[in-house]
Amino acid sequence: MDHHYAEPHEVMYHTQLSREMLMGADTALLPGDPGRVRSLAEAMGPTVDLTSHREYTSCLTQVQNRPVLVCSTGMGGPSTAICLEELARLGIKRVIRVGTTGSIQEGLELGDVVIIKAAVRLEGTSAHYAPLEFPAVADFELTQLLAYAALVESVPHQVGICCSSDTFWPGQERYDSFTGYVLRRFQGSMKEWQQLGVTNYEMETATVFVTAQALGLQAASLCGVVAKRTESESIASPEIYRLAENRFQTIVRRALNELLAREGKK
């Protein structure tokens, strides 16, 4: 398979990043929200701002004296896949989605973290990279490392299966939208996912897993719970949001330090 890597000074059209700017980084953290990039990067180590263009805001941080990229993907599959394509061309080999989510199982509380091992492909982008029969699964070693970090740091978490939807309202069977109408194909769907053991709804992980596999990248995902759908449709308070953010930052920081320290010894 031919790989089309960018030239050192070549600037990517959407992310506005170049290989030169990444300073040899081969690992990227991918929050959805551009507003969460800087705080996530600073939680890892010394940070410098890179670019901000469209939904793609980026910083370069340092972990174990190695550069790590933090770049937002925006919401949903299409912008996420564009980000992954350009990062692959820039030499990124490993990505971790770091997001927020709504839980649909009773045992997942506000502020808990879901480490995602697989995703329901309730979105369209991944079908452009692999047929629907192809699974959306995380890299085993990277996911295992996140779970280990959560245990060591005593962060409340579950390893689960998410449902990645293209929409925030009908695809996640929310009835608090403008019309309150949900297509028949989605009516009762949350109960089905609950019965099958799905832990949470979000919008990007299936795209990350399938696209990364198609591009030859390692991928993992973890999300902080900011809505508990078994009780309410509403998003949690800013305090809960900060708690979830602090917890997923703690897990990622520990995991990256472990991973890059091991690689440094080789």
Backbone bond lengths (Angstrom), bond angles and torsions (degrees), N, CA, C in turn:
res aa  C-N    CA-C-N  psi(-1)  N-CA   C-N-CA  omega(-1)  CA-C   N-CA-C  phi
1 M - - - 1.469 - - 1.531 109.84 -
2 D 1.329 116.69 130.12 1.460 120.81 177.07 1.525 109.74 -79.14
3 H 1.340 114.99 138.38 1.458 120.03 175.23 1.523 108.19 -116.83
4 H 1.299 115.82 133.23 1.464 121.10 -175.46 1.526 109.76 -103.61
5 Y 1.330 115.30 82.71 1.459 119.78 178.59 1.526 110.17 -76.92
6 A 1.322 115.00 148.44 1.454 120.61 179.09 1.525 110.57 -74.97
7 E 1.317 116.71 153.33 1.456 121.95 170.22 1.527 108.82 -70.64
8 P 1.345 118.40 155.60 1.469 120.65 -174.51 1.528 115.06 -51.68
9 H 1.344 117.58 -40.18 1.469 120.28 -176.78 1.527 112.83 -96.79
10 E 1.312 117.43 -1.17 1.462 120.86 -176.99 1.534 110.67 -70.04
11 V 1.307 117.04 126.80 1.467 122.44 -178.14 1.525 109.28 -97.53
12 M 1.327 115.62 127.87 1.457 121.20 179.83 1.531 110.42 -69.39
13 Y 1.319 115.99 142.91 1.458 121.75 -171.93 1.526 112.81 -63.58
14 H 1.333 118.74 -43.76 1.461 121.60 -173.65 1.523 112.79 -91.14
15 T 1.327 117.27 -50.24 1.469 119.91 -177.06 1.516 112.96 -80.28
16 Q 1.341 117.29 -17.66 1.468 122.79 -177.70 1.530 112.14 61.47
17 L 1.323 116.46 27.59 1.464 121.81 178.26 1.523 110.50 -103.93
18 S 1.341 115.99 155.40 1.458 122.27 174.82 1.524 109.13 -130.65
19 R 1.328 116.44 163.36 1.466 120.41 177.33 1.525 110.58 -61.25
20 E 1.309 116.49 -37.82 1.459 121.16 179.07 1.525 110.85 -59.51
21 M 1.336 117.22 -41.99 1.460 121.61 -179.30 1.524 112.13 -65.99
22 L 1.337 117.61 -29.84 1.462 121.18 -176.95 1.523 113.46 -79.62
23 M 1.307 117.98 -11.43 1.483 122.31 174.00 1.525 113.15 55.17
24 G 1.337 116.51 32.73 1.457 119.93 178.61 1.517 114.94 87.44
25 A 1.333 118.75 6.74 1.472 121.29 178.84 1.524 110.26 -60.33
26 D 1.338 116.14 134.90 1.464 119.83 175.28 1.527 112.05 -120.10
27 T 1.340 116.13 4.31 1.464 122.27 -179.96 1.527 109.26 -124.78
28 A 1.332 116.07 137.13 1.468 120.27 179.38 1.519 110.81 -131.75
29 L 1.321 116.00 138.39 1.458 123.34 170.80 1.523 106.84 -100.57
30 L 1.333 116.52 132.95 1.454 121.06 -171.59 1.523 112.02 -123.40
31 P 1.331 118.60 86.34 1.465 119.68 168.93 1.520 108.39 -74.55
32 G 1.324 117.36 158.90 1.453 119.97 174.78 1.515 111.58 -79.60
33 D 1.315 116.50 -42.95 1.454 124.66 -171.83 1.532 111.29 -82.70
34 P 1.343 118.78 121.35 1.467 120.03 175.53 1.525 112.92 -57.23
35 G 1.338 116.70 -30.34 1.458 120.58 -179.40 1.511 114.29 -70.82
36 R 1.334 117.03 -11.32 1.466 120.33 -179.70 1.525 112.96 -99.53
37 V 1.320 117.36 -2.95 1.464 121.38 -174.64 1.527 111.79 -64.86
38 R 1.316 115.98 -51.81 1.469 119.94 -173.75 1.530 111.25 -62.99
39 S 1.328 118.16 -44.89 1.472 120.17 -178.08 1.523 111.18 -66.57
40 L 1.327 117.40 -36.68 1.466 120.33 177.58 1.523 110.52 -66.65
41 A 1.317 116.77 -43.55 1.464 120.69 179.17 1.522 111.27 -62.80
42 E 1.338 117.18 -44.94 1.461 121.00 -178.54 1.517 112.08 -67.13
43 A 1.336 117.35 -27.02 1.466 120.43 176.20 1.525 111.78 -69.88
44 M 1.337 117.18 -20.80 1.466 121.03 178.68 1.525 112.03 -86.41
45 G 1.345 117.22 -39.73 1.461 119.98 -176.31 1.514 111.42 169.73
46 P 1.356 117.35 -167.00 1.466 121.54 177.93 1.524 110.78 -54.94
47 T 1.330 116.87 137.20 1.462 121.50 -168.24 1.525 111.62 -132.26
48 V 1.337 115.32 141.29 1.458 120.87 170.88 1.536 108.07 -126.84
49 D 1.322 116.71 141.84 1.460 120.83 176.64 1.520 109.98 -74.47
50 L 1.334 116.24 145.16 1.453 120.79 177.06 1.519 110.73 -111.47
51 T 1.328 117.66 -81.92 1.457 119.49 -175.86 1.527 110.87 -137.67
52 S 1.319 115.87 166.79 1.457 122.19 170.74 1.522 107.25 -146.75
53 H 1.329 116.26 112.19 1.458 121.65 -177.35 1.516 108.28 -146.78
54 R 1.327 117.72 124.75 1.447 122.31 -174.52 1.534 108.63 55.40
55 E 1.345 117.37 -130.06 1.472 118.94 -179.56 1.526 113.27 -88.31
56 Y 1.342 116.53 4.70 1.460 120.36 -173.15 1.529 111.90 -103.65
57 T 1.313 116.05 98.55 1.463 122.61 173.05 1.519 107.51 -105.89
58 S 1.334 116.87 136.23 1.463 118.98 -173.66 1.522 112.48 -137.89
59 C 1.322 114.20 149.75 1.461 124.17 174.29 1.526 108.61 -135.78
60 L 1.300 115.06 158.73 1.460 120.51 171.74 1.519 107.55 -115.44
61 T 1.332 116.34 125.84 1.456 121.29 179.00 1.522 109.16 -117.67
62 Q 1.328 116.75 176.02 1.461 122.16 -178.16 1.523 109.99 -124.58
63 V 1.324 116.88 128.97 1.458 123.30 174.35 1.523 107.13 -133.01
64 Q 1.327 116.86 124.96 1.464 120.96 -177.01 1.538 111.45 52.65
65 N 1.352 114.43 40.53 1.468 121.76 179.75 1.520 113.48 60.14
66 R 1.324 116.65 24.56 1.456 120.96 176.21 1.528 109.75 -123.27
67 P 1.322 117.99 143.67 1.466 120.46 -179.17 1.519 111.71 -73.06
68 V 1.314 115.66 138.08 1.469 122.84 175.58 1.520 107.05 -131.01
69 L 1.324 116.30 129.61 1.457 121.30 179.50 1.526 110.10 -85.35
70 V 1.322 116.24 139.76 1.460 122.24 168.87 1.525 106.37 -120.71
71 C 1.334 116.80 120.76 1.467 120.35 -175.38 1.524 109.71 -141.69
72 S 1.311 117.40 129.38 1.464 120.75 178.17 1.522 110.26 -74.81
73 T 1.329 115.27 152.00 1.464 120.96 -179.64 1.521 112.88 -107.22
74 G 1.341 117.30 -13.26 1.441 119.83 -168.23 1.522 109.97 78.36
75 M 1.333 116.24 -175.91 1.458 120.71 -177.32 1.520 111.28 -95.29
76 G 1.331 116.15 132.23 1.447 121.04 172.24 1.510 114.88 93.57
77 G 1.339 114.56 173.04 1.450 121.62 -171.26 1.510 116.78 -69.74
78 P 1.342 120.84 -47.28 1.460 119.75 -174.61 1.524 114.34 -56.39
79 S 1.334 117.67 -49.44 1.463 119.41 -179.03 1.526 111.10 -67.91
80 T 1.329 117.09 -30.03 1.461 121.06 177.96 1.524 110.78 -67.18
81 A 1.323 117.71 -44.04 1.456 121.31 179.43 1.525 111.56 -65.06
82 I 1.331 117.15 -38.95 1.470 120.70 176.09 1.522 110.02 -59.40
83 C 1.320 116.26 -44.81 1.467 121.34 178.64 1.525 110.59 -59.00
84 L 1.326 117.19 -48.27 1.464 120.86 -178.51 1.529 111.93 -62.36
85 E 1.318 116.82 -41.90 1.467 120.23 178.13 1.529 111.04 -58.22
86 E 1.316 116.45 -46.93 1.459 119.11 -177.44 1.521 111.96 -71.13
87 L 1.321 117.69 -37.03 1.462 119.84 178.19 1.522 111.18 -66.63
88 A 1.324 117.62 -37.08 1.467 120.24 176.58 1.522 110.48 -60.97
89 R 1.318 117.22 -40.99 1.463 121.34 178.40 1.524 111.83 -65.27
90 L 1.335 116.73 -23.89 1.465 121.58 -179.30 1.528 112.82 -91.63
91 G 1.331 117.18 3.18 1.456 120.18 175.88 1.510 115.96 97.92
92 I 1.335 118.49 6.92 1.463 120.70 175.56 1.529 109.11 -70.02
93 K 1.327 116.82 132.91 1.466 122.31 -178.50 1.518 113.32 -113.45
94 R 1.351 116.49 -15.83 1.471 120.60 -170.17 1.520 108.06 -144.59
95 V 1.344 117.05 130.15 1.471 120.27 -179.80 1.523 110.02 -131.05
96 I 1.326 115.17 145.27 1.458 121.76 175.09 1.526 107.80 -129.38
97 R 1.331 116.02 115.58 1.464 119.61 173.26 1.521 108.53 -74.71
98 V 1.329 115.69 133.04 1.463 121.96 179.90 1.527 107.01 -127.31
99 G 1.335 116.70 103.26 1.455 119.00 -171.38 1.514 114.92 -136.72
100 T 1.328 114.20 -166.12 1.462 121.72 176.02 1.521 108.36 -121.22
101 T 1.324 116.15 163.78 1.460 119.25 -170.32 1.521 111.67 -159.09
102 G 1.326 115.04 164.68 1.454 121.80 171.49 1.519 109.99 -110.60
103 S 1.323 117.80 125.10 1.468 121.39 -179.16 1.520 110.76 -81.16
104 I 1.336 116.28 149.77 1.475 119.89 177.52 1.533 111.50 -126.22
105 Q 1.332 117.13 9.80 1.458 121.66 175.97 1.522 109.54 -115.18
106 E 1.327 116.11 143.75 1.467 121.20 -175.39 1.529 112.85 -58.77
107 G 1.313 117.28 -33.78 1.465 120.05 -174.43 1.510 115.10 -77.19
108 L 1.326 117.91 -5.67 1.464 121.37 -179.58 1.513 109.80 -100.59
109 E 1.335 115.70 114.32 1.455 120.84 -174.24 1.527 111.12 -98.25
110 L 1.323 115.49 162.29 1.457 120.86 174.64 1.528 110.12 -57.11
111 G 1.318 115.93 131.72 1.461 120.92 -178.80 1.510 114.38 92.68
112 D 1.338 117.65 -15.53 1.469 120.29 175.65 1.526 109.82 -68.54
113 V 1.332 115.40 166.39 1.466 121.19 178.83 1.526 109.29 -117.51
114 V 1.323 116.33 135.86 1.461 121.46 172.68 1.525 108.23 -104.52
115 I 1.318 116.61 121.02 1.459 122.27 172.28 1.528 105.72 -95.03
116 I 1.321 116.32 117.90 1.466 120.65 -166.13 1.523 111.47 -95.08
117 K 1.318 115.67 122.51 1.468 120.49 -179.59 1.523 112.38 -95.59
118 A 1.327 117.30 -21.31 1.462 121.85 180.00 1.517 108.67 -161.82
119 A 1.347 115.58 164.20 1.465 119.62 -176.70 1.515 111.20 -138.13
120 V 1.335 114.71 140.95 1.463 121.05 169.20 1.522 107.31 -73.99
121 R 1.328 116.76 129.89 1.470 121.15 -175.14 1.535 110.52 -87.89
122 L 1.328 115.45 68.62 1.461 120.81 178.81 1.535 108.95 -93.10
123 E 1.314 114.98 45.09 1.463 122.06 -180.00 1.524 107.39 -146.02
124 G 1.321 116.52 169.81 1.449 119.59 -174.26 1.509 116.11 -102.82
125 T 1.337 117.34 -22.33 1.456 120.34 -172.81 1.521 112.82 -62.74
126 S 1.325 117.35 -43.67 1.467 119.77 -175.54 1.521 112.65 -62.81
127 A 1.338 117.19 -24.59 1.468 120.70 178.66 1.524 111.80 -68.84
128 H 1.329 117.50 -14.70 1.455 121.22 175.11 1.531 111.24 -81.55
129 Y 1.338 116.81 -9.76 1.462 121.64 -179.45 1.518 113.73 -114.03
130 A 1.328 116.90 -24.95 1.467 120.86 -179.99 1.521 108.28 -157.95
131 P 1.335 117.52 148.77 1.471 119.35 179.26 1.521 111.38 -64.23
132 L 1.334 116.42 160.76 1.460 120.95 -175.15 1.521 113.04 -62.15
133 E 1.333 117.14 -22.69 1.468 120.21 177.99 1.532 111.97 -69.89
134 F 1.326 117.08 -17.11 1.460 121.87 -177.52 1.528 110.04 -78.59
135 P 1.331 119.23 133.54 1.470 120.38 -175.54 1.521 113.34 -79.02
136 A 1.311 115.56 150.51 1.468 122.39 172.76 1.523 107.44 -99.38
137 V 1.320 116.21 95.72 1.464 121.24 -175.27 1.522 110.88 -126.33
138 A 1.327 115.08 149.23 1.456 121.66 179.49 1.519 111.20 -79.92
139 D 1.323 115.35 160.37 1.455 120.59 169.90 1.525 108.52 -65.81
140 F 1.337 116.83 127.63 1.460 121.01 -172.61 1.528 112.23 -63.76
141 E 1.322 117.86 -48.78 1.460 120.98 -175.69 1.524 111.91 -64.73
142 L 1.319 116.25 -41.74 1.463 120.08 -179.05 1.526 110.86 -67.04
143 T 1.317 116.41 -39.63 1.471 121.59 178.86 1.522 110.80 -68.10
144 Q 1.308 116.34 -41.06 1.464 121.47 177.31 1.528 110.64 -60.70
145 L 1.328 115.99 -38.52 1.467 120.79 179.66 1.532 110.91 -67.01
146 L 1.335 117.58 -39.66 1.467 120.59 176.73 1.528 110.86 -63.75
147 A 1.335 116.34 -41.61 1.467 120.34 179.11 1.525 110.72 -65.03
148 Y 1.314 116.98 -40.30 1.464 121.70 176.92 1.535 110.38 -61.61
149 A 1.336 116.37 -45.40 1.463 120.69 -179.86 1.528 111.10 -61.80
150 A 1.329 117.68 -39.73 1.460 121.25 178.51 1.521 111.22 -63.41
151 L 1.330 116.51 -40.34 1.463 120.85 178.18 1.524 111.42 -65.49
152 V 1.314 116.28 -47.16 1.464 121.11 -177.98 1.530 110.78 -63.08
153 E 1.324 116.39 -37.75 1.465 121.22 -178.32 1.527 112.74 -87.82
154 S 1.334 117.27 0.83 1.473 123.10 179.41 1.523 112.61 56.15
155 V 1.324 116.15 41.72 1.460 121.71 177.39 1.531 109.03 -90.69
156 P 1.331 118.86 125.71 1.473 120.68 177.19 1.531 110.23 -59.48
157 H 1.320 117.11 123.66 1.461 119.92 -174.29 1.518 111.14 -156.74
158 Q 1.304 115.65 165.09 1.460 123.22 167.65 1.519 108.17 -136.39
159 V 1.326 115.96 149.10 1.458 121.23 169.32 1.526 105.89 -94.08
160 G 1.329 117.37 121.22 1.451 118.81 -170.81 1.513 114.90 -142.42
161 I 1.327 114.06 -175.28 1.459 123.35 176.65 1.522 107.21 -114.55
162 C 1.311 116.89 124.17 1.464 119.98 179.54 1.519 110.70 -96.65
163 C 1.312 115.26 165.44 1.460 122.52 170.32 1.525 106.84 -113.16
164 S 1.329 116.44 115.33 1.466 121.37 -178.97 1.519 109.57 -95.31
165 S 1.314 115.75 112.97 1.464 122.11 -176.24 1.522 111.15 -106.55
166 D 1.333 116.69 148.20 1.458 121.29 174.57 1.518 112.51 -77.53
167 T 1.333 117.28 -13.36 1.457 120.31 -178.21 1.525 110.21 -129.53
168 F 1.327 115.09 152.04 1.465 121.00 178.36 1.527 110.95 -81.20
169 W 1.349 116.79 -32.99 1.466 119.63 -175.83 1.530 113.93 -98.15
170 P 1.327 121.85 -78.34 1.480 118.43 -171.82 1.522 114.38 -62.90
171 G 1.339 118.48 -42.06 1.459 120.63 -177.97 1.516 113.56 -64.25
172 Q 1.335 116.00 -23.61 1.461 121.12 177.71 1.537 110.65 -102.36
173 E 1.312 115.58 14.68 1.468 124.03 -179.23 1.527 112.04 48.64
174 R 1.319 114.57 53.35 1.459 120.83 173.29 1.530 108.51 -98.83
175 Y 1.315 116.41 134.75 1.462 121.33 -178.28 1.528 112.44 -106.69
176 D 1.342 117.63 7.92 1.463 120.24 -179.31 1.530 111.24 -99.05
177 S 1.345 116.90 30.78 1.459 122.37 177.98 1.525 110.64 -84.46
178 F 1.318 117.63 -176.33 1.469 122.47 -178.18 1.530 111.66 -58.78
179 T 1.334 117.23 -45.73 1.468 120.19 -179.51 1.515 113.25 -95.64
180 G 1.340 116.54 -21.04 1.462 119.86 -175.79 1.517 113.51 76.74
181 Y 1.335 116.73 3.60 1.467 120.13 -176.80 1.523 111.18 -94.58
182 V 1.334 115.13 136.98 1.467 122.76 175.79 1.531 107.36 -123.75
183 L 1.323 117.15 128.52 1.464 121.19 178.78 1.525 111.09 -52.02
184 R 1.330 115.21 149.19 1.465 119.18 -177.72 1.531 112.71 -56.49
185 R 1.334 117.57 -33.93 1.468 119.86 -177.94 1.527 112.18 -64.51
186 F 1.344 117.00 -22.12 1.465 120.36 179.83 1.534 113.27 -102.25
187 Q 1.337 117.40 -12.44 1.459 119.40 179.21 1.530 109.54 -67.49
188 G 1.325 115.67 123.54 1.463 120.37 -176.60 1.508 114.30 84.42
189 S 1.328 116.84 -0.39 1.474 119.49 -175.66 1.527 112.57 -69.06
190 M 1.341 117.90 -33.99 1.462 118.98 -179.81 1.527 110.67 -62.44
191 K 1.321 116.39 -39.78 1.459 119.71 178.43 1.531 110.97 -62.66
192 E 1.330 116.88 -38.26 1.463 120.27 177.43 1.522 111.08 -63.74
193 W 1.344 117.07 -45.85 1.468 119.82 178.87 1.532 110.53 -62.78
194 Q 1.318 116.96 -40.57 1.470 119.70 177.36 1.526 111.06 -60.07
195 Q 1.328 115.95 -44.28 1.465 120.79 179.76 1.528 111.42 -61.23
196 L 1.320 116.24 -32.98 1.465 121.55 -179.25 1.530 112.66 -85.28
197 G 1.333 116.74 -0.35 1.461 120.29 176.20 1.511 115.23 88.49
198 V 1.332 117.08 10.16 1.463 119.63 176.26 1.525 108.56 -65.44
199 T 1.332 116.32 137.47 1.460 120.82 -171.90 1.521 114.50 -94.98
200 N 1.334 117.74 -28.59 1.467 118.36 -169.23 1.523 112.28 -163.63
201 Y 1.334 114.74 158.67 1.461 123.24 172.46 1.530 109.55 -103.14
202 E 1.323 116.28 141.81 1.456 122.44 167.29 1.526 107.10 -158.05
203 M 1.330 119.72 -165.24 1.462 119.13 -168.90 1.530 116.12 -130.87
204 E 1.323 119.13 -2.90 1.468 119.31 -172.22 1.524 116.57 -126.29
205 T 1.327 119.08 -22.85 1.458 120.66 -166.85 1.528 113.81 -63.68
206 A 1.322 118.75 -41.25 1.466 119.71 179.64 1.524 110.62 -59.42
207 T 1.323 116.25 -41.45 1.459 120.03 176.72 1.510 111.36 -63.10
208 V 1.325 117.31 -42.94 1.463 121.06 178.67 1.535 110.61 -59.78
209 F 1.324 116.81 -48.65 1.470 119.99 -175.57 1.530 112.47 -64.82
210 V 1.316 116.77 -48.34 1.461 120.24 -175.63 1.526 111.23 -71.75
211 T 1.330 117.18 -44.95 1.458 120.16 179.98 1.518 110.91 -64.31
212 A 1.324 117.23 -42.80 1.462 120.43 178.19 1.530 111.12 -59.97
213 Q 1.319 116.72 -43.35 1.463 120.01 178.05 1.532 110.66 -60.88
214 A 1.316 116.38 -43.38 1.464 120.39 179.80 1.526 112.09 -64.50
215 L 1.334 116.65 -31.51 1.464 121.68 -178.73 1.528 112.79 -90.63
216 G 1.326 117.05 -5.74 1.456 120.47 -179.56 1.515 114.28 80.68
217 L 1.335 116.93 28.87 1.462 121.90 179.00 1.523 110.26 -105.13
218 Q 1.336 116.30 154.76 1.461 121.65 169.40 1.533 107.90 -84.73
219 A 1.325 116.96 139.74 1.463 119.18 -178.39 1.515 111.48 -141.85
220 A 1.337 114.77 141.73 1.464 122.08 174.26 1.522 107.43 -140.43
221 S 1.323 116.11 168.92 1.458 120.19 -177.70 1.517 110.09 -152.39
222 L 1.334 115.92 140.26 1.457 120.94 171.16 1.518 108.78 -143.89
223 C 1.334 115.09 147.08 1.469 120.39 -175.12 1.527 110.27 -138.67
224 G 1.326 116.04 139.65 1.453 121.43 173.80 1.515 110.91 -87.62
225 V 1.306 116.95 137.94 1.467 121.93 -177.13 1.529 109.75 -80.16
226 V 1.337 116.39 117.55 1.465 121.30 178.54 1.527 112.17 -120.80
227 A 1.339 116.57 2.74 1.466 121.52 172.43 1.520 107.79 -145.81
228 K 1.331 116.07 136.59 1.461 120.61 178.14 1.524 107.34 -112.88
229 R 1.331 115.33 97.17 1.460 121.38 -170.94 1.527 113.05 -68.78
230 T 1.307 118.55 -18.33 1.459 120.63 177.23 1.528 111.57 -72.07
231 E 1.352 116.19 -13.84 1.464 120.33 -178.76 1.517 113.55 -118.23
232 S 1.340 117.13 -35.20 1.461 120.15 -172.26 1.523 110.39 -159.91
233 E 1.337 116.37 155.36 1.459 122.03 174.35 1.524 111.50 -84.85
234 S 1.326 117.44 -12.08 1.461 120.66 -171.13 1.520 112.39 -78.89
235 I 1.330 115.03 154.02 1.456 122.38 174.74 1.526 107.89 -81.74
236 A 1.313 116.26 145.15 1.462 121.41 -175.78 1.526 112.17 -67.00
237 S 1.305 115.39 170.72 1.456 122.65 -179.53 1.530 110.93 -66.87
238 P 1.345 116.98 161.65 1.472 119.92 175.84 1.529 112.87 -55.75
239 E 1.334 116.54 -31.99 1.475 119.44 179.48 1.522 111.38 -64.98
240 I 1.335 116.60 -42.52 1.462 120.92 177.69 1.522 110.02 -66.08
241 Y 1.319 116.32 -41.31 1.461 120.90 178.31 1.530 110.00 -58.19
242 R 1.344 117.56 -45.06 1.468 120.89 179.64 1.525 111.08 -65.61
243 L 1.335 117.01 -36.48 1.461 120.68 177.39 1.527 110.45 -62.79
244 A 1.327 116.16 -47.65 1.466 120.31 178.96 1.523 110.95 -61.03
245 E 1.335 115.82 -42.54 1.468 120.88 179.75 1.523 110.87 -61.79
246 N 1.327 116.19 -46.32 1.462 120.45 178.91 1.524 111.26 -60.03
247 R 1.323 116.28 -39.46 1.466 119.81 -177.62 1.525 112.18 -69.96
248 F 1.349 117.34 -43.44 1.463 115.53 -179.56 1.526 111.54 -72.83
249 Q 1.326 117.45 -28.00 1.460 119.52 173.41 1.531 111.05 -64.31
250 T 1.319 116.20 -41.15 1.468 121.39 179.54 1.528 110.99 -60.77
251 I 1.331 116.24 -44.15 1.467 120.52 -179.91 1.521 110.75 -64.61
252 V 1.313 116.96 -48.16 1.465 120.60 -177.30 1.525 111.06 -64.35
253 R 1.312 116.99 -42.08 1.471 120.34 179.75 1.527 110.74 -60.20
254 R 1.324 117.03 -46.49 1.462 120.49 179.98 1.538 110.76 -64.41
255 A 1.317 116.28 -44.15 1.469 120.56 -178.23 1.520 111.17 -63.50
256 L 1.337 117.54 -45.80 1.460 120.10 -179.54 1.519 112.21 -65.32
257 N 1.326 117.00 -40.18 1.461 119.52 177.75 1.525 111.28 -62.24
258 E 1.333 116.67 -41.91 1.464 120.78 177.82 1.530 110.44 -63.08
259 L 1.321 115.43 -48.26 1.459 120.87 -175.38 1.530 111.49 -63.90
260 L 1.324 117.11 -50.11 1.461 120.22 -175.17 1.534 111.31 -73.77
261 A 1.328 117.85 -27.58 1.466 120.54 174.39 1.532 110.15 -66.75
262 R 1.340 116.41 -42.40 1.467 120.06 177.41 1.523 110.81 -61.80
263 E 1.316 116.10 -45.46 1.471 119.58 -179.24 1.511 111.51 -64.96
264 G 1.340 116.39 -32.52 1.463 119.56 179.24 1.498 113.56 -68.24
265 K 1.343 116.41 -22.78 1.474 121.30 179.68 1.514 113.63 -84.04
266 K 1.342 115.95 -13.69 1.461 119.36 -177.49 1.527 111.65 -76.03
